[in-house]
Amino acid sequence: MEQRKLSVIAGISYLIIFFAAIFANFFVLQSLLDDPVLTIGENHMMVRFGILAFLITVVFDVVVAWALFELFKNHVLSLLSTLFRMMHAAIMAVAVFALVVALSSTGSQEILKQADIFNIIWLIGLFFFGIHLILLGRIIGRPGIIAIFLVIAGVMYMIDTAAHFVLPDYESYAPIFLALVAIPSIVGEMAFSIWLLVRGGKESGKLNPR
């Protein structure tokens, strides 16, 4: 497949992941954490669509992994980077099962327990996703500012996951860690997806092979 088409596929897939993840995280999962019984009891269809949105992110994570591998397959780190992203997608798919179980739960504590299981498994997946971003930043090389943000985002994902499991009072620092992860991640990944759509694959039909 042409480099330009692969780049557009990767860029569009990234945008789908962004919007699906925003809905699933900030509308569905947050609603479940704020009022678990009401959300499951009266807004269960929203939860079901949230589960579907998470599954969509998994599907397009695989698409992105494939497209990026094809774009940068001449780079020595490309396969390793792809494998770490695939690990993240697989772990994320497993995590979604907890939300399916939450649908059949009735008590607040049980629902929150399943949401907590989802978050823990997801955090483990994000650790491997962080490694993928670090490798991806090294692979693309340019634009340099995007590569830097991807590497920083990857490091922050790994640090945040480690902090969840190491710090007994993580919640006290949660807003700080959220900012440290969100800012470079949104800037780096969104900029990269736009670059893939606008510029990717246009230069001599190749994307920085090494």
mmCIF file of the C-alpha atoms, coordinates in Angstrom:
data_MODEL
# 
_entry.id   MODEL 
# 
loop_
_atom_site.group_PDB 
_atom_site.id 
_atom_site.type_symbol 
_atom_site.label_atom_id 
_atom_site.label_alt_id 
_atom_site.label_comp_id 
_atom_site.label_asym_id 
_atom_site.label_entity_id 
_atom_site.label_seq_id 
_atom_site.pdbx_PDB_ins_code 
_atom_site.Cartn_x 
_atom_site.Cartn_y 
_atom_site.Cartn_z 
_atom_site.occupancy 
_atom_site.B_iso_or_equiv 
_atom_site.pdbx_formal_charge 
_atom_site.auth_seq_id 
_atom_site.auth_comp_id 
_atom_site.auth_asym_id 
_atom_site.auth_atom_id 
_atom_site.pdbx_PDB_model_num 
ATOM 1   C CA . MET A 1 1   ? 0.000   0.000  0.000  1.00 0.00 ? 1   MET A CA 1 
ATOM 2   C CA . GLU A 1 2   ? 1.188   3.530  -0.756 1.00 0.00 ? 2   GLU A CA 1 
ATOM 3   C CA . GLN A 1 3   ? 2.885   5.423  2.062  1.00 0.00 ? 3   GLN A CA 1 
ATOM 4   C CA . ARG A 1 4   ? 0.445   8.310  1.737  1.00 0.00 ? 4   ARG A CA 1 
ATOM 5   C CA . LYS A 1 5   ? -2.606  6.031  2.100  1.00 0.00 ? 5   LYS A CA 1 
ATOM 6   C CA . LEU A 1 6   ? -1.078  4.324  5.126  1.00 0.00 ? 6   LEU A CA 1 
ATOM 7   C CA . SER A 1 7   ? -0.396  7.701  6.696  1.00 0.00 ? 7   SER A CA 1 
ATOM 8   C CA . VAL A 1 8   ? -3.998  8.842  6.184  1.00 0.00 ? 8   VAL A CA 1 
ATOM 9   C CA . ILE A 1 9   ? -5.319  5.558  7.606  1.00 0.00 ? 9   ILE A CA 1 
ATOM 10  C CA . ALA A 1 10  ? -3.136  5.992  10.700 1.00 0.00 ? 10  ALA A CA 1 
ATOM 11  C CA . GLY A 1 11  ? -4.188  9.641  11.113 1.00 0.00 ? 11  GLY A CA 1 
ATOM 12  C CA . ILE A 1 12  ? -7.916  8.940  10.775 1.00 0.00 ? 12  ILE A CA 1 
ATOM 13  C CA . SER A 1 13  ? -7.651  5.959  13.120 1.00 0.00 ? 13  SER A CA 1 
ATOM 14  C CA . TYR A 1 14  ? -5.894  8.142  15.706 1.00 0.00 ? 14  TYR A CA 1 
ATOM 15  C CA . LEU A 1 15  ? -8.737  10.694 15.563 1.00 0.00 ? 15  LEU A CA 1 
ATOM 16  C CA . ILE A 1 16  ? -11.348 7.944  15.976 1.00 0.00 ? 16  ILE A CA 1 
ATOM 17  C CA . ILE A 1 17  ? -9.466  6.722  19.050 1.00 0.00 ? 17  ILE A CA 1 
ATOM 18  C CA . PHE A 1 18  ? -9.392  10.245 20.490 1.00 0.00 ? 18  PHE A CA 1 
ATOM 19  C CA . PHE A 1 19  ? -13.125 10.864 20.167 1.00 0.00 ? 19  PHE A CA 1 
ATOM 20  C CA . ALA A 1 20  ? -14.155 7.364  21.254 1.00 0.00 ? 20  ALA A CA 1 
ATOM 21  C CA . ALA A 1 21  ? -11.850 7.551  24.285 1.00 0.00 ? 21  ALA A CA 1 
ATOM 22  C CA . ILE A 1 22  ? -13.123 11.004 25.288 1.00 0.00 ? 22  ILE A CA 1 
ATOM 23  C CA . PHE A 1 23  ? -16.731 9.761  25.268 1.00 0.00 ? 23  PHE A CA 1 
ATOM 24  C CA . ALA A 1 24  ? -15.925 6.497  27.060 1.00 0.00 ? 24  ALA A CA 1 
ATOM 25  C CA . ASN A 1 25  ? -13.712 8.104  29.698 1.00 0.00 ? 25  ASN A CA 1 
ATOM 26  C CA . PHE A 1 26  ? -15.137 11.503 30.497 1.00 0.00 ? 26  PHE A CA 1 
ATOM 27  C CA . PHE A 1 27  ? -18.814 10.743 30.001 1.00 0.00 ? 27  PHE A CA 1 
ATOM 28  C CA . VAL A 1 28  ? -19.367 7.055  30.688 1.00 0.00 ? 28  VAL A CA 1 
ATOM 29  C CA . LEU A 1 29  ? -16.629 5.978  33.100 1.00 0.00 ? 29  LEU A CA 1 
ATOM 30  C CA . GLN A 1 30  ? -16.753 9.237  35.056 1.00 0.00 ? 30  GLN A CA 1 
ATOM 31  C CA . SER A 1 31  ? -20.539 8.963  35.365 1.00 0.00 ? 31  SER A CA 1 
ATOM 32  C CA . LEU A 1 32  ? -20.100 5.401  36.622 1.00 0.00 ? 32  LEU A CA 1 
ATOM 33  C CA . LEU A 1 33  ? -17.652 6.569  39.286 1.00 0.00 ? 33  LEU A CA 1 
ATOM 34  C CA . ASP A 1 34  ? -19.779 9.558  40.346 1.00 0.00 ? 34  ASP A CA 1 
ATOM 35  C CA . ASP A 1 35  ? -23.084 7.701  40.709 1.00 0.00 ? 35  ASP A CA 1 
ATOM 36  C CA . PRO A 1 36  ? -22.664 3.969  40.020 1.00 0.00 ? 36  PRO A CA 1 
ATOM 37  C CA . VAL A 1 37  ? -26.164 2.730  40.919 1.00 0.00 ? 37  VAL A CA 1 
ATOM 38  C CA . LEU A 1 38  ? -28.015 5.474  39.022 1.00 0.00 ? 38  LEU A CA 1 
ATOM 39  C CA . THR A 1 39  ? -25.775 5.099  35.988 1.00 0.00 ? 39  THR A CA 1 
ATOM 40  C CA . ILE A 1 40  ? -26.243 1.319  35.777 1.00 0.00 ? 40  ILE A CA 1 
ATOM 41  C CA . GLY A 1 41  ? -29.924 1.468  36.691 1.00 0.00 ? 41  GLY A CA 1 
ATOM 42  C CA . GLU A 1 42  ? -31.169 4.342  34.555 1.00 0.00 ? 42  GLU A CA 1 
ATOM 43  C CA . ASN A 1 43  ? -28.387 5.000  32.038 1.00 0.00 ? 43  ASN A CA 1 
ATOM 44  C CA . HIS A 1 44  ? -27.287 1.449  31.272 1.00 0.00 ? 44  HIS A CA 1 
ATOM 45  C CA . MET A 1 45  ? -27.483 2.117  27.519 1.00 0.00 ? 45  MET A CA 1 
ATOM 46  C CA . MET A 1 46  ? -24.895 4.853  27.912 1.00 0.00 ? 46  MET A CA 1 
ATOM 47  C CA . VAL A 1 47  ? -22.639 2.352  29.686 1.00 0.00 ? 47  VAL A CA 1 
ATOM 48  C CA . ARG A 1 48  ? -23.176 -0.129 26.860 1.00 0.00 ? 48  ARG A CA 1 
ATOM 49  C CA . PHE A 1 49  ? -22.208 2.513  24.310 1.00 0.00 ? 49  PHE A CA 1 
ATOM 50  C CA . GLY A 1 50  ? -19.206 3.337  26.487 1.00 0.00 ? 50  GLY A CA 1 
ATOM 51  C CA . ILE A 1 51  ? -18.130 -0.314 26.380 1.00 0.00 ? 51  ILE A CA 1 
ATOM 52  C CA . LEU A 1 52  ? -18.552 -0.231 22.607 1.00 0.00 ? 52  LEU A CA 1 
ATOM 53  C CA . ALA A 1 53  ? -16.462 2.955  22.451 1.00 0.00 ? 53  ALA A CA 1 
ATOM 54  C CA . PHE A 1 54  ? -13.657 1.292  24.416 1.00 0.00 ? 54  PHE A CA 1 
ATOM 55  C CA . LEU A 1 55  ? -13.796 -1.688 22.036 1.00 0.00 ? 55  LEU A CA 1 
ATOM 56  C CA . ILE A 1 56  ? -13.583 0.713  19.098 1.00 0.00 ? 56  ILE A CA 1 
ATOM 57  C CA . THR A 1 57  ? -10.412 2.207  20.577 1.00 0.00 ? 57  THR A CA 1 
ATOM 58  C CA . VAL A 1 58  ? -8.952  -1.313 20.796 1.00 0.00 ? 58  VAL A CA 1 
ATOM 59  C CA . VAL A 1 59  ? -9.807  -2.065 17.161 1.00 0.00 ? 59  VAL A CA 1 
ATOM 60  C CA . PHE A 1 60  ? -8.292  1.156  15.863 1.00 0.00 ? 60  PHE A CA 1 
ATOM 61  C CA . ASP A 1 61  ? -5.281  0.785  18.153 1.00 0.00 ? 61  ASP A CA 1 
ATOM 62  C CA . VAL A 1 62  ? -4.526  -2.371 16.174 1.00 0.00 ? 62  VAL A CA 1 
ATOM 63  C CA . VAL A 1 63  ? -5.107  -0.505 12.896 1.00 0.00 ? 63  VAL A CA 1 
ATOM 64  C CA . VAL A 1 64  ? -2.714  2.253  13.987 1.00 0.00 ? 64  VAL A CA 1 
ATOM 65  C CA . ALA A 1 65  ? -0.128  -0.322 15.082 1.00 0.00 ? 65  ALA A CA 1 
ATOM 66  C CA . TRP A 1 66  ? -0.314  -2.014 11.672 1.00 0.00 ? 66  TRP A CA 1 
ATOM 67  C CA . ALA A 1 67  ? -0.225  1.244  9.687  1.00 0.00 ? 67  ALA A CA 1 
ATOM 68  C CA . LEU A 1 68  ? 2.725   2.645  11.650 1.00 0.00 ? 68  LEU A CA 1 
ATOM 69  C CA . PHE A 1 69  ? 4.614   -0.616 11.273 1.00 0.00 ? 69  PHE A CA 1 
ATOM 70  C CA . GLU A 1 70  ? 4.132   -0.501 7.498  1.00 0.00 ? 70  GLU A CA 1 
ATOM 71  C CA . LEU A 1 71  ? 5.174   3.152  7.396  1.00 0.00 ? 71  LEU A CA 1 
ATOM 72  C CA . PHE A 1 72  ? 8.347   2.680  9.420  1.00 0.00 ? 72  PHE A CA 1 
ATOM 73  C CA . LYS A 1 73  ? 9.142   -0.997 8.872  1.00 0.00 ? 73  LYS A CA 1 
ATOM 74  C CA . ASN A 1 74  ? 12.676  -0.167 7.718  1.00 0.00 ? 74  ASN A CA 1 
ATOM 75  C CA . HIS A 1 75  ? 13.504  1.178  11.167 1.00 0.00 ? 75  HIS A CA 1 
ATOM 76  C CA . VAL A 1 76  ? 15.163  -1.273 13.538 1.00 0.00 ? 76  VAL A CA 1 
ATOM 77  C CA . LEU A 1 77  ? 12.780  -0.328 16.385 1.00 0.00 ? 77  LEU A CA 1 
ATOM 78  C CA . SER A 1 78  ? 9.537   -0.510 14.387 1.00 0.00 ? 78  SER A CA 1 
ATOM 79  C CA . LEU A 1 79  ? 8.610   -4.108 15.210 1.00 0.00 ? 79  LEU A CA 1 
ATOM 80  C CA . LEU A 1 80  ? 9.360   -3.640 18.905 1.00 0.00 ? 80  LEU A CA 1 
ATOM 81  C CA . SER A 1 81  ? 7.263   -0.470 19.010 1.00 0.00 ? 81  SER A CA 1 
ATOM 82  C CA . THR A 1 82  ? 4.385   -2.272 17.269 1.00 0.00 ? 82  THR A CA 1 
ATOM 83  C CA . LEU A 1 83  ? 4.497   -5.178 19.711 1.00 0.00 ? 83  LEU A CA 1 
ATOM 84  C CA . PHE A 1 84  ? 4.241   -2.861 22.721 1.00 0.00 ? 84  PHE A CA 1 
ATOM 85  C CA . ARG A 1 85  ? 1.225   -1.095 21.194 1.00 0.00 ? 85  ARG A CA 1 
ATOM 86  C CA . MET A 1 86  ? -0.381  -4.466 20.473 1.00 0.00 ? 86  MET A CA 1 
ATOM 87  C CA . MET A 1 87  ? 0.232   -5.476 24.099 1.00 0.00 ? 87  MET A CA 1 
ATOM 88  C CA . HIS A 1 88  ? -1.562  -2.312 25.191 1.00 0.00 ? 88  HIS A CA 1 
ATOM 89  C CA . ALA A 1 89  ? -4.518  -3.095 22.902 1.00 0.00 ? 89  ALA A CA 1 
ATOM 90  C CA . ALA A 1 90  ? -4.780  -6.672 24.171 1.00 0.00 ? 90  ALA A CA 1 
ATOM 91  C CA . ILE A 1 91  ? -4.668  -5.597 27.827 1.00 0.00 ? 91  ILE A CA 1 
ATOM 92  C CA . MET A 1 92  ? -7.264  -2.907 27.142 1.00 0.00 ? 92  MET A CA 1 
ATOM 93  C CA . ALA A 1 93  ? -9.573  -5.510 25.593 1.00 0.00 ? 93  ALA A CA 1 
ATOM 94  C CA . VAL A 1 94  ? -9.285  -7.606 28.759 1.00 0.00 ? 94  VAL A CA 1 
ATOM 95  C CA . ALA A 1 95  ? -9.987  -4.555 30.959 1.00 0.00 ? 95  ALA A CA 1 
ATOM 96  C CA . VAL A 1 96  ? -13.298 -3.884 29.187 1.00 0.00 ? 96  VAL A CA 1 
ATOM 97  C CA . PHE A 1 97  ? -14.636 -7.198 30.542 1.00 0.00 ? 97  PHE A CA 1 
ATOM 98  C CA . ALA A 1 98  ? -14.852 -5.587 34.003 1.00 0.00 ? 98  ALA A CA 1 
ATOM 99  C CA . LEU A 1 99  ? -17.286 -2.979 32.673 1.00 0.00 ? 99  LEU A CA 1 
ATOM 100 C CA . VAL A 1 100 ? -19.415 -5.736 31.152 1.00 0.00 ? 100 VAL A CA 1 
ATOM 101 C CA . VAL A 1 101 ? -19.554 -7.400 34.579 1.00 0.00 ? 101 VAL A CA 1 
ATOM 102 C CA . ALA A 1 102 ? -20.515 -4.036 36.131 1.00 0.00 ? 102 ALA A CA 1 
ATOM 103 C CA . LEU A 1 103 ? -23.656 -4.004 33.982 1.00 0.00 ? 103 LEU A CA 1 
ATOM 104 C CA . SER A 1 104 ? -25.040 -6.991 35.889 1.00 0.00 ? 104 SER A CA 1 
ATOM 105 C CA . SER A 1 105 ? -24.007 -5.630 39.299 1.00 0.00 ? 105 SER A CA 1 
ATOM 106 C CA . THR A 1 106 ? -26.546 -3.965 41.560 1.00 0.00 ? 106 THR A CA 1 
ATOM 107 C CA . GLY A 1 107 ? -24.727 -2.645 44.614 1.00 0.00 ? 107 GLY A CA 1 
ATOM 108 C CA . SER A 1 108 ? -22.652 0.511  44.564 1.00 0.00 ? 108 SER A CA 1 
ATOM 109 C CA . GLN A 1 109 ? -19.588 -1.199 46.047 1.00 0.00 ? 109 GLN A CA 1 
ATOM 110 C CA . GLU A 1 110 ? -19.644 -4.006 43.508 1.00 0.00 ? 110 GLU A CA 1 
ATOM 111 C CA . ILE A 1 111 ? -19.990 -1.602 40.589 1.00 0.00 ? 111 ILE A CA 1 
ATOM 112 C CA . LEU A 1 112 ? -17.140 0.546  41.878 1.00 0.00 ? 112 LEU A CA 1 
ATOM 113 C CA . LYS A 1 113 ? -15.050 -2.580 42.406 1.00 0.00 ? 113 LYS A CA 1 
ATOM 114 C CA . GLN A 1 114 ? -15.447 -3.526 38.752 1.00 0.00 ? 114 GLN A CA 1 
ATOM 115 C CA . ALA A 1 115 ? -14.625 0.025  37.679 1.00 0.00 ? 115 ALA A CA 1 
ATOM 116 C CA . ASP A 1 116 ? -11.517 -0.148 39.849 1.00 0.00 ? 116 ASP A CA 1 
ATOM 117 C CA . ILE A 1 117 ? -10.499 -3.456 38.257 1.00 0.00 ? 117 ILE A CA 1 
ATOM 118 C CA . PHE A 1 118 ? -10.940 -1.848 34.835 1.00 0.00 ? 118 PHE A CA 1 
ATOM 119 C CA . ASN A 1 119 ? -8.719  1.085  35.840 1.00 0.00 ? 119 ASN A CA 1 
ATOM 120 C CA . ILE A 1 120 ? -5.988  -1.145 37.286 1.00 0.00 ? 120 ILE A CA 1 
ATOM 121 C CA . ILE A 1 121 ? -5.775  -3.334 34.191 1.00 0.00 ? 121 ILE A CA 1 
ATOM 122 C CA . TRP A 1 122 ? -5.906  -0.255 31.967 1.00 0.00 ? 122 TRP A CA 1 
ATOM 123 C CA . LEU A 1 123 ? -3.042  1.342  33.912 1.00 0.00 ? 123 LEU A CA 1 
ATOM 124 C CA . ILE A 1 124 ? -0.907  -1.733 33.287 1.00 0.00 ? 124 ILE A CA 1 
ATOM 125 C CA . GLY A 1 125 ? -1.686  -1.424 29.586 1.00 0.00 ? 125 GLY A CA 1 
ATOM 126 C CA . LEU A 1 126 ? -0.729  2.254  29.613 1.00 0.00 ? 126 LEU A CA 1 
ATOM 127 C CA . PHE A 1 127 ? 2.704   1.356  30.977 1.00 0.00 ? 127 PHE A CA 1 
ATOM 128 C CA . PHE A 1 128 ? 3.388   -0.615 27.792 1.00 0.00 ? 128 PHE A CA 1 
ATOM 129 C CA . PHE A 1 129 ? 1.760   2.103  25.698 1.00 0.00 ? 129 PHE A CA 1 
ATOM 130 C CA . GLY A 1 130 ? 4.248   4.529  27.224 1.00 0.00 ? 130 GLY A CA 1 
ATOM 131 C CA . ILE A 1 131 ? 7.120   2.367  25.986 1.00 0.00 ? 131 ILE A CA 1 
ATOM 132 C CA . HIS A 1 132 ? 5.522   2.370  22.529 1.00 0.00 ? 132 HIS A CA 1 
ATOM 133 C CA . LEU A 1 133 ? 5.389   6.184  22.507 1.00 0.00 ? 133 LEU A CA 1 
ATOM 134 C CA . ILE A 1 134 ? 9.040   6.474  23.555 1.00 0.00 ? 134 ILE A CA 1 
ATOM 135 C CA . LEU A 1 135 ? 10.062  4.147  20.735 1.00 0.00 ? 135 LEU A CA 1 
ATOM 136 C CA . LEU A 1 136 ? 7.739   5.914  18.283 1.00 0.00 ? 136 LEU A CA 1 
ATOM 137 C CA . GLY A 1 137 ? 9.288   9.268  19.087 1.00 0.00 ? 137 GLY A CA 1 
ATOM 138 C CA . ARG A 1 138 ? 12.708  7.783  18.381 1.00 0.00 ? 138 ARG A CA 1 
ATOM 139 C CA . ILE A 1 139 ? 11.466  6.180  15.155 1.00 0.00 ? 139 ILE A CA 1 
ATOM 140 C CA . ILE A 1 140 ? 9.812   9.192  13.514 1.00 0.00 ? 140 ILE A CA 1 
ATOM 141 C CA . GLY A 1 141 ? 12.693  11.549 14.277 1.00 0.00 ? 141 GLY A CA 1 
ATOM 142 C CA . ARG A 1 142 ? 10.934  14.469 12.660 1.00 0.00 ? 142 ARG A CA 1 
ATOM 143 C CA . PRO A 1 143 ? 9.128   16.756 13.105 1.00 0.00 ? 143 PRO A CA 1 
ATOM 144 C CA . GLY A 1 144 ? 11.446  17.022 16.100 1.00 0.00 ? 144 GLY A CA 1 
ATOM 145 C CA . ILE A 1 145 ? 9.000   18.803 18.408 1.00 0.00 ? 145 ILE A CA 1 
ATOM 146 C CA . ILE A 1 146 ? 6.375   16.095 17.894 1.00 0.00 ? 146 ILE A CA 1 
ATOM 147 C CA . ALA A 1 147 ? 8.934   13.359 18.527 1.00 0.00 ? 147 ALA A CA 1 
ATOM 148 C CA . ILE A 1 148 ? 9.980   15.055 21.762 1.00 0.00 ? 148 ILE A CA 1 
ATOM 149 C CA . PHE A 1 149 ? 6.395   15.340 22.997 1.00 0.00 ? 149 PHE A CA 1 
ATOM 150 C CA . LEU A 1 150 ? 5.756   11.674 22.187 1.00 0.00 ? 150 LEU A CA 1 
ATOM 151 C CA . VAL A 1 151 ? 8.799   10.620 24.192 1.00 0.00 ? 151 VAL A CA 1 
ATOM 152 C CA . ILE A 1 152 ? 7.820   12.838 27.125 1.00 0.00 ? 152 ILE A CA 1 
ATOM 153 C CA . ALA A 1 153 ? 4.252   11.499 27.032 1.00 0.00 ? 153 ALA A CA 1 
ATOM 154 C CA . GLY A 1 154 ? 5.566   7.942  27.033 1.00 0.00 ? 154 GLY A CA 1 
ATOM 155 C CA . VAL A 1 155 ? 7.787   8.590  30.035 1.00 0.00 ? 155 VAL A CA 1 
ATOM 156 C CA . MET A 1 156 ? 4.893   10.234 31.890 1.00 0.00 ? 156 MET A CA 1 
ATOM 157 C CA . TYR A 1 157 ? 2.576   7.288  31.206 1.00 0.00 ? 157 TYR A CA 1 
ATOM 158 C CA . MET A 1 158 ? 5.141   4.939  32.703 1.00 0.00 ? 158 MET A CA 1 
ATOM 159 C CA . ILE A 1 159 ? 5.793   7.177  35.712 1.00 0.00 ? 159 ILE A CA 1 
ATOM 160 C CA . ASP A 1 160 ? 2.062   7.621  36.372 1.00 0.00 ? 160 ASP A CA 1 
ATOM 161 C CA . THR A 1 161 ? 1.407   3.870  36.304 1.00 0.00 ? 161 THR A CA 1 
ATOM 162 C CA . ALA A 1 162 ? 4.372   3.222  38.595 1.00 0.00 ? 162 ALA A CA 1 
ATOM 163 C CA . ALA A 1 163 ? 3.188   5.970  40.962 1.00 0.00 ? 163 ALA A CA 1 
ATOM 164 C CA . HIS A 1 164 ? -0.266  4.364  41.219 1.00 0.00 ? 164 HIS A CA 1 
ATOM 165 C CA . PHE A 1 165 ? 1.299   1.180  42.545 1.00 0.00 ? 165 PHE A CA 1 
ATOM 166 C CA . VAL A 1 166 ? 4.196   2.659  44.533 1.00 0.00 ? 166 VAL A CA 1 
ATOM 167 C CA . LEU A 1 167 ? 2.738   5.717  46.261 1.00 0.00 ? 167 LEU A CA 1 
ATOM 168 C CA . PRO A 1 168 ? 0.285   4.853  49.078 1.00 0.00 ? 168 PRO A CA 1 
ATOM 169 C CA . ASP A 1 169 ? -1.130  8.403  48.908 1.00 0.00 ? 169 ASP A CA 1 
ATOM 170 C CA . TYR A 1 170 ? -1.284  8.680  45.124 1.00 0.00 ? 170 TYR A CA 1 
ATOM 171 C CA . GLU A 1 171 ? -4.661  10.451 45.265 1.00 0.00 ? 171 GLU A CA 1 
ATOM 172 C CA . SER A 1 172 ? -2.983  13.426 46.932 1.00 0.00 ? 172 SER A CA 1 
ATOM 173 C CA . TYR A 1 173 ? -0.885  13.920 43.811 1.00 0.00 ? 173 TYR A CA 1 
ATOM 174 C CA . ALA A 1 174 ? -3.417  12.720 41.236 1.00 0.00 ? 174 ALA A CA 1 
ATOM 175 C CA . PRO A 1 175 ? -4.138  16.171 39.687 1.00 0.00 ? 175 PRO A CA 1 
ATOM 176 C CA . ILE A 1 176 ? -0.404  16.755 39.174 1.00 0.00 ? 176 ILE A CA 1 
ATOM 177 C CA . PHE A 1 177 ? 0.137   13.369 37.548 1.00 0.00 ? 177 PHE A CA 1 
ATOM 178 C CA . LEU A 1 178 ? -2.951  13.868 35.380 1.00 0.00 ? 178 LEU A CA 1 
ATOM 179 C CA . ALA A 1 179 ? -1.549  17.133 34.037 1.00 0.00 ? 179 ALA A CA 1 
ATOM 180 C CA . LEU A 1 180 ? 1.911   15.640 33.507 1.00 0.00 ? 180 LEU A CA 1 
ATOM 181 C CA . VAL A 1 181 ? 0.394   12.837 31.441 1.00 0.00 ? 181 VAL A CA 1 
ATOM 182 C CA . ALA A 1 182 ? -2.402  14.677 29.645 1.00 0.00 ? 182 ALA A CA 1 
ATOM 183 C CA . ILE A 1 183 ? -0.525  17.722 28.348 1.00 0.00 ? 183 ILE A CA 1 
ATOM 184 C CA . PRO A 1 184 ? 2.331   16.014 26.460 1.00 0.00 ? 184 PRO A CA 1 
ATOM 185 C CA . SER A 1 185 ? 0.043   13.154 25.410 1.00 0.00 ? 185 SER A CA 1 
ATOM 186 C CA . ILE A 1 186 ? -2.662  15.360 23.901 1.00 0.00 ? 186 ILE A CA 1 
ATOM 187 C CA . VAL A 1 187 ? -0.178  17.735 22.293 1.00 0.00 ? 187 VAL A CA 1 
ATOM 188 C CA . GLY A 1 188 ? 2.122   15.011 20.978 1.00 0.00 ? 188 GLY A CA 1 
ATOM 189 C CA . GLU A 1 189 ? -0.416  12.463 19.777 1.00 0.00 ? 189 GLU A CA 1 
ATOM 190 C CA . MET A 1 190 ? -2.878  14.986 18.364 1.00 0.00 ? 190 MET A CA 1 
ATOM 191 C CA . ALA A 1 191 ? -0.081  16.825 16.563 1.00 0.00 ? 191 ALA A CA 1 
ATOM 192 C CA . PHE A 1 192 ? 1.229   13.521 15.226 1.00 0.00 ? 192 PHE A CA 1 
ATOM 193 C CA . SER A 1 193 ? -2.208  12.462 13.960 1.00 0.00 ? 193 SER A CA 1 
ATOM 194 C CA . ILE A 1 194 ? -2.660  15.832 12.185 1.00 0.00 ? 194 ILE A CA 1 
ATOM 195 C CA . TRP A 1 195 ? 0.844   15.569 10.721 1.00 0.00 ? 195 TRP A CA 1 
ATOM 196 C CA . LEU A 1 196 ? 0.036   12.081 9.424  1.00 0.00 ? 196 LEU A CA 1 
ATOM 197 C CA . LEU A 1 197 ? -3.094  13.430 7.713  1.00 0.00 ? 197 LEU A CA 1 
ATOM 198 C CA . VAL A 1 198 ? -1.483  16.559 6.272  1.00 0.00 ? 198 VAL A CA 1 
ATOM 199 C CA . ARG A 1 199 ? 2.175   15.733 5.635  1.00 0.00 ? 199 ARG A CA 1 
ATOM 200 C CA . GLY A 1 200 ? 2.746   12.027 6.186  1.00 0.00 ? 200 GLY A CA 1 
ATOM 201 C CA . GLY A 1 201 ? 3.991   10.031 3.211  1.00 0.00 ? 201 GLY A CA 1 
ATOM 202 C CA . LYS A 1 202 ? 4.439   13.036 0.933  1.00 0.00 ? 202 LYS A CA 1 
ATOM 203 C CA . GLU A 1 203 ? 8.211   13.288 1.047  1.00 0.00 ? 203 GLU A CA 1 
ATOM 204 C CA . SER A 1 204 ? 9.634   10.990 -1.620 1.00 0.00 ? 204 SER A CA 1 
ATOM 205 C CA . GLY A 1 205 ? 6.899   8.477  -0.810 1.00 0.00 ? 205 GLY A CA 1 
ATOM 206 C CA . LYS A 1 206 ? 8.656   7.510  2.414  1.00 0.00 ? 206 LYS A CA 1 
ATOM 207 C CA . LEU A 1 207 ? 8.558   8.409  6.058  1.00 0.00 ? 207 LEU A CA 1 
ATOM 208 C CA . ASN A 1 208 ? 12.023  8.730  7.511  1.00 0.00 ? 208 ASN A CA 1 
ATOM 209 C CA . PRO A 1 209 ? 13.223  5.140  6.920  1.00 0.00 ? 209 PRO A CA 1 
ATOM 210 C CA . ARG A 1 210 ? 16.376  4.101  8.793  1.00 0.00 ? 210 ARG A CA 1 
# 
